[in-house]
Amino acid sequence: LKDGAIIEEAIYEAYGPAQVAMLIKTATDNKNRTFGEVRGILTKGGGKTVSEGSVGYLFNQVGEIEVDIDGLETEDVEMKFIEAGADDFEIEDGRAWVYVKLAELRAAKESLEKENLKIVNAQPTFIASQKSEISEEDREKYEALLEKLDENDDVVEIYDNLK
């Protein structure tokens, strides 16, 4: 930055309403300030921060490739995903999210590009190893908490274990 500040990435572990496991990824020039702000938002929203490792073990870091498959045959693209090394994939409304081992992200992306598939995004992400469901009332509380966290300029990404 112009003033010489260094931006650091930090991931905070937390539980939201109804014990929703959360990883909150931030980019900040002041970790103490950001932690205080995130903790305050969580507390007001029915959640709490927890010590490192308390929630992190519930998630696996993987490579995620978002692919525009609008107008393509689903069976054809599924085979291309498998051939590219996909561990899993989801398809919805002309988009696909392909999940690969983190170390294989670049190779899988290049393989899909060689198949003339349009890559929208490719990045590391966290996927919950077990998904959970919550009541509609708790979901509303959780979504309100997400909105407040999203309003914080330092919050980059939020991962959770909801279905």
Buried (B, 14 or more C-beta within 10 A) or exposed (E): EEEEEEEEEBBBBBBBBBEBBBBBBBBBBEBEEBBEBBBEBBEEBBBEBBEEEEBBEBBBEBBBBBBEBEEBEEEEBBEBBEEBBBBEBEBEEEEBBBBBBBEBBEBBBEBBBEBEBEBEEBEEBBBBEEEBEBEEEBBEBBEBBBEBBEEBEBBBBBBBBBE
